[in-house]
Amino acid sequence: MLVTDTLLLDFKRCQRRAYLNTHGSSEERRPERDFLLKLRQESQRHIQEVLEEQFPHYREPETPTHLGQERAQETKSLMAQGVDCIYRGYLYHSLPVNLNTDHNGNLPVLELLGHPHLLVKVAGESRWGPWQYRPVSIQLGRRPKPEYKILAAFYAQLLAVHQGSLPRWVEIILRRGNSYSVDLWEWLPRFHQTLADCVQTLIHQREPEVFISRQRCNLCHWYDHCYAIAQEQQHLSLVPGVTPSRYESLQMVGVLTIDSLARLQAAQVGELMGSTIARQLQQQALALVEKRPLLKTTVAAPLPQATVELYFDIEAEPERNLDYLLGVVVVNREEKTEKFYGFLAHNPEEEGIIWQEFIDLIQSYPDAPIYHFSEYERETIKRLGKLYGTPPKLREQMLDQCVDLHHYVTNHVICPVESYSLKSLASWLGFQWRDAQASGDQSVCWYDNWLTSGDRQFLELILRYNEDDCRATWILKDWLSQFLAA
């Protein structure tokens, strides 16, 4: 059985994903999304920048990467020679697994294969002489996540097998060159436990339970497969607010489906998670079962009404810290007109230009509420206003006009939805995006494609998606006003 660092990383993030990657049917995988390819490209650029700035004189094994054991043997030879820095070296080790024997009475063999980004020569003792190697992982994240540390401990353990001693320290280089040293005394035991759990799951083919987490699962190529199972099972993870810990609490009292949660008496789990949270989860399940919205007990202040209303949505590229499209639908209820304004930066340098165009439009309607769906729009007004020298008084005026519908919905209404995203809420209300697969992530990919190719069709796709988001916000606002009035 082969366990690679990639498989171990998948297992740490989602045990079910690692299981399906090993035992699942390829027919049930959906194609990878463009955004994943973009992330891999960004990761590779980050690695190259670190190499150029910190490790310009490196050696790379010549053996092709698909020949894992042979490349690992060459890597071992380079370490024995005392090469200063090895890029994309392989570390391999095999050992019998102390589990049930196979049908021939033999112990199964566990093969471990790691691909550290760098192996850097440092002073120390090893079986080769007065030097040893330390592994360096180069990750795109902004913080040293637990899965990064597990992999770092994996590399350290494999290195110890070859050089005869553990490396003195293990390094993770994060985005913007931030460096982090891993405490092996803490993370080696965690690695061993993760590896043991992974091997047990995969060898015995113990399929992990489905648990849908929108933020974590959305980009996974097994999402459609797992979601179909969750729907069939009426799985509690489809209820907004059911976290893994709350799920365990519900299981303890025999609540296993959405229907049983809807019938729950909050006092049954009040001691485990608090009566307020228990009631919220029960009401959310009830809304799903009965397919109708419920009003929360808190008094809902009426949404502001005006002759002219503005519906605002942003497309942004976090990697560049860039807001490349500021979209607004202007609705004049008295004149029964509507118009979409898409202020689009054709290159990153035009961000200041579209910001000023946006300000000019907003100033034309000083009394109009600016409806949006998330805190991001308010934060962007603050950031761009400060960045481009917008007078503080004008910034405050725009912020006073803002009305966050996401905050309003989640505080006052329980909707029969599995997620309180704009797309989920507006789709429940019958709104359809013209491009069904469009998303914020896809918009970022389209913008990258535009910058690379100059093909204007990508700009048209971005503008259309953003206009639909603005109109979905409009649909949601009108429904909220009518629901609360009724």
N, C-alpha and C positions, 0 to 999 in steps of 0.2 A: 504494500500500500504506500503510495507516494503522498506526502504532505509537504506542500510548498508554502512559502511565506504568503503568497497570494491567497491560498486556500485558508490559511490560518487567520489572515486578515478578514476574509469574508465571514469565517466562523465567529470571530470576536464581535463583528458588527451585527451579524444575523445568522444564527445557527442554521436556520432553514435554507438560507441562500447557499451556504456551503454544502448542505446536504443535496439540494437540487442540482447544483453545479456538478456534483459527483454522480448522483443516481437519477436525476430528472431526465425527462424526455425533451430532446431538442425541439420537437414540434410545439411544445408548450412555452417556449421562450419567445418573447417578442423581440423585434430588432432593437438594437441599442439606439438610444436617442442621440441626436446631434450634440446635445449639451455634454454628454459623457466624453465624446471625442474632443470637444473643446477643452474640457478639464484636463484630459491627458496631454494635449498640446501645451497647455499652460504649465503643467507639471514638468514637461520636458524642457521648456524654455527656462523655467526656474532652476532646474538641474544644471543646464548649460551655463547659466549666469554664475552659479556657485562655483562650478569648475573653473571658469575663466578668472574669477576674482580670487579664489582661495587655493585651488589645486590645479594650476595650469600644466604641470609636468606629471602627467599620469600615464600609466600603461593600461591597455585593455587586452584581455585574452583574445587570441585570434580564432579559437575554436568557435564554430557557429553555436548560437544560443540554444538551438533545438537539441544539441548533443549535451545534455545536462551533466552527466557524469564525466565526460571527456573534458568539458570546459572547467569543471570543478578540479580535475586533476591538473590542468594547466595553471589554474589559479594557485593551487597548492605549490606548484613548482616555482611560480613567480614569488611567492612569499618566502620559499626556501632560499631564493637568490637574493632576497633583501630589497626587492623593488620598493621605491619610496611610496608610491601611491598606485593602487589598482582600481580601475573603474569597471563596474559591472562584472566583478568577479563572482564566481559561484562557489558555494560551500555545500558539500554533500556528505552525508553519513547514513549508514544503515545499521539496524539492530533488530533482534527478534522482539516481538511484542508479547508480553506475558498475559495473553488472553486465551480464549479457547483455541485448540489446535484445529487445523483444517481437516478435510476428509482423509488425508494421508497420514494424519497424526503429527504433522509438522507445525511448529509455531509460525504464525504469519510474520513476514519481515516488514518492518517499518522503514521507509526511506524518507529522509529529511533533506530538502533542497532549499537553500536560501540564496537570495540575490541582493546582497547589500549594495547600495549605490557605490560606496567607496570602502576600501580597506587601506588604512593609512599606517605606515610604519612609524613606530615610536620606540623610545628607549625602554628596555625591559629584558626579561629572560624568556626564552622559548627553546624548543628542541633544535631550532636552527642556529641559535647563537645569541648574542647580546642585543636582541631586538624582538619585538612582538608587534602584532597588528591590533588596531581597534577599528570596529565598524562605524561607518558614518551613514546615517539615513538622511536623505534630503526630501522633505515633505512640503506640500503646498499649503498646509494648514497654518493657522495663525497661533495655535497653541499646541503643546505636546499631548495629544490625545492618548488615552490608555492603550488603544490598539497600536499606536506608534511605539510605545514603550514595550509592549509585548513582542513586537517584531525585533526591536533592538536587543532584547534579552535572548531571543531565538538566535540571532546572529552571534551574540557573545558565546552562547552555549556551543554552537557549531565550531566557532574559532577555538574554543578551549580544547575540543577534541583534537584538532589538528596541530596547534602550537604547544599544547601541553599545559597551558595556564589560561585563566580567564583574563581578558583585557582589563587594564586598570580602570578604564571608563569607556562608556559608549555615548556617542554624540548624535543628536538629532538637530539638523539645521532646518529651520522653519522659514516661512515667507519673510522677506525683508532682511534675510541673513541672521535672524535671531537664532542663537545656539542654546541647546539644552542638554545637560548631562543626565544620563539615566542612572538611578540608584539600583545596581544589580542585586543587592541584598534584598530589596523589596520586590523587584520585578521578575527575578528568576523563578521564585516559587509560583508566581502568578502565571508565568509562561508554562511551567510544567503542568499546572492544573488545566490550563486552557488546551494544551496539547493532548492531555489524557482524555478530557471531555470530547474533544474533536475526534480522536481515534475511536473511542467507544461508540460515538454516534454513527460514524461512517462505516466502521467494520460490521457493526450489528444492524446497520440500516434502520436506525431508530429515527423515523421521520419527525422532526420537531413540529410542534403545534404552530398553526397559523396565528400571527398577531399583526394586524394591519396598523402601521404607523405612517401616516401620510407623508410627513417630512422625510422620514428615513427610507420609505419603500418606493416613493414615486419614481425614482430613476432606475429602479431594479428591473432587469429583464424578465423576472418571474412575477412581477406585480399582478398582471392580469390573471395568471394561474392561481395565485394565492387569494386574490380578491374574490374570484368565483367560489372558491372553497369557503371563504369567510361568509359570503352571502348565503350559501346553502346551509351553513351551520348556524346562521343568525348569531355570528360571533360577537361577543361583547366589545371587542376592539373597534367595531364599526360605530360605536356610540361615542361621540365627542366627549372628552373628559375622562374616559376610562384608560388610565395609565397602567403599565404592568403591575405596579404595586396595588392599585385599586382593584385590578382584575383578580389578583390573588385573594384579596379580602372578600370579594364577591363569591369566588369559588368556595371559600371556607364555609359560607352559609348556604351553599347549594344553588347559587344563582349562576346559571350557565349560558343562558340565551337572552337576546334582547327582550323577548316576550316575558320571560320570568323576571327580568329587571323592571319592566314596566309595572308588574304586579307587586313589586317589592314594597314592604312596609319599611320606611326609612329607619325606624328604630332597630331593625334587624342588623344593620351594619353601622349604625350611628357610632357605636363605641370603637369601631375599627378605623373609620375614616372621617368621623364627624357628621353630625346630623344634617348640616347645611349641604355638604358635598353629596351625601347620600340622597337627599331629596332632589338635588339638581340632576344627578345621574338618572334617578327614577323618572323625573319629568321629561328628560331628554329621550329616554327609551319610550315613554308613553307617546310623545310626539311622533316618533318614528313608527310605532305600531299602529297608531290611529291616523297617521298621515295628515296631521293638522298642526298648525302652530299654536303655541300656548303663550299667554302673557305672564311674565314673571311678577312676583308680588310687589316689587319695587314700583313706585309711581313713575311713569314715563313722561318726561317733559315733552311737550309737542315739538316737532321739528319746525325750524323757521320756515316761513312761507314768504315768497316774494314774487313780483311780476317776472323778474329775470332771475334765473338760477344757473349756476355754473357747475359742471360735472368734470372733475379733474382727475387725470391719471398720468403716471410717469413710467417711462421705460428707462432702465438704468443698467450700467455695466459695472458691477462692484469691483472687478479686478482693476479697472482703470479709474475707479472713483469718479465715474462720469454719468451724468444724466443726459442722455442723447435725444430724448423726446419728451416734451411737455405737451400733453394733449388736453383740450378743453372742448366740451360740447356746451354751447350757449343756448339756453331754452328761454324764449320769451312767451310766457303763457298768454299774455294779453293779445299779442299780435299773432299767436299760434305759429311761431317760427322756431326753427332750430338750426344750428350751424356748428360744424366741427372745425376746430383750429388745431392743426398739428405742427407745433414748432419743433422742427427736426434739425439736429446738428449733422451736417454732411461729413464733418470730421470732428475729432475731439476739441479742436481749437475754437469751434463755433459755439461751445456751450454758453459762453457769456452773451453771445448774440441772441440765442433763443431765450435766454433768461430775461433779457430786456424786452423782447417781443412779448413774452408772457406777462411781464409787469404792465406793459402798455395796455394789453387787453383787460387785465384785472382792474386797472385804474379807470377804465371806461364804465365799470359797473361797481362802484364803491359800496353799494347797498345790497349787492347780490350775495347770497350764501354760496360758498364754494364747497360742494359736496365731494368727498373722496372716500376711499375705502382702505384705510390703514394709517398708522402713525407716520409712515414714510414720507407722505406728501408734506406734512407739517415740518418734519425734520429737514426735508430738502429745501423748503422755503427759507428756513433758518440758515442752512449751510450755504446755499447759493447767494442769498442776500448778503451774508457776511463776506463771502469770497469776492463778490463783484461790487461791493461798496454801496449797496442799496441803503438809503437812509433808514435808521432804526424805526422811525415813526411809521414809514410805509410798510416795513416788514411786520410790525405789530398790527397794522390795519389788516393786512392780508391774513395773518394768523387768526385775528378775531373773526374773519369771515368764514374760516374753515369749520366744517362739520364732518367728523369722522363717523361714517355709517357703521363701520365694523364695531367700533366701541359702543355705538348706540344699540345695535342688534344684540350683541353678546350681553349687554347689561339689562335689556328690557324684554327680549323675546326669546322663546325656545322654538326653533324651527325644525321640521322633520327632515333634517339633512345629516349626512355623515361627516361633514366638514363645514366649518364656517368661513370658507374661502368665498371670494366674490363669484368664482365660476360655479361653485356648488349651489350657492344661494340663488343666483340669477337663473341657473339651469332649472332648479326646482320651480321657479316662477314662470318657466316657459321660454326664457330668452335663449337664443342660439347664436353662438359665435360663427361667423362666416367660414372660418377655417377651424374645423373641429379640433385639430391637434395643436393649435396655437397655444402658447403659454409664455410666461415671462422668460423662462429659460430659452425657449425657442427664439424669442425676439432677440435675445443677446447673440445667439448664433447667427441669425439673419443679419444683424448689424456687423458682426465680424466678417460675414461673407460679402457684404456691401463694401467694407473698407478694403478687402482683399481683391475683389473682382471688379468693382465699379458697376455692377449690374443693378439697375434701378428697380428691378422687380422685387429685390429684397427690401427696399425702402417702402414700396407699395404694400408689401405684406405687413411690415411693422406698423405703418399708419393705419391699415385696416384693423389690425388686432387692437391697437390702442383706442381707436374710435369705438370698437365694440365694447371694450372695457368701460369707457366713459358712459356708453348707452346702458350697459348692464347696471352701472351705479345709479343711473336715472330710474331704471325699472325698479330697482330695490327701494329707492327713496320713495317713489310713488306708492309702492305696496305698503311700506311702513306707515306712511301717513294715513292711508285708507284703513289699515288694520287697527291702528291705535284709535282712530276716530270712531270706528265701529264698536 
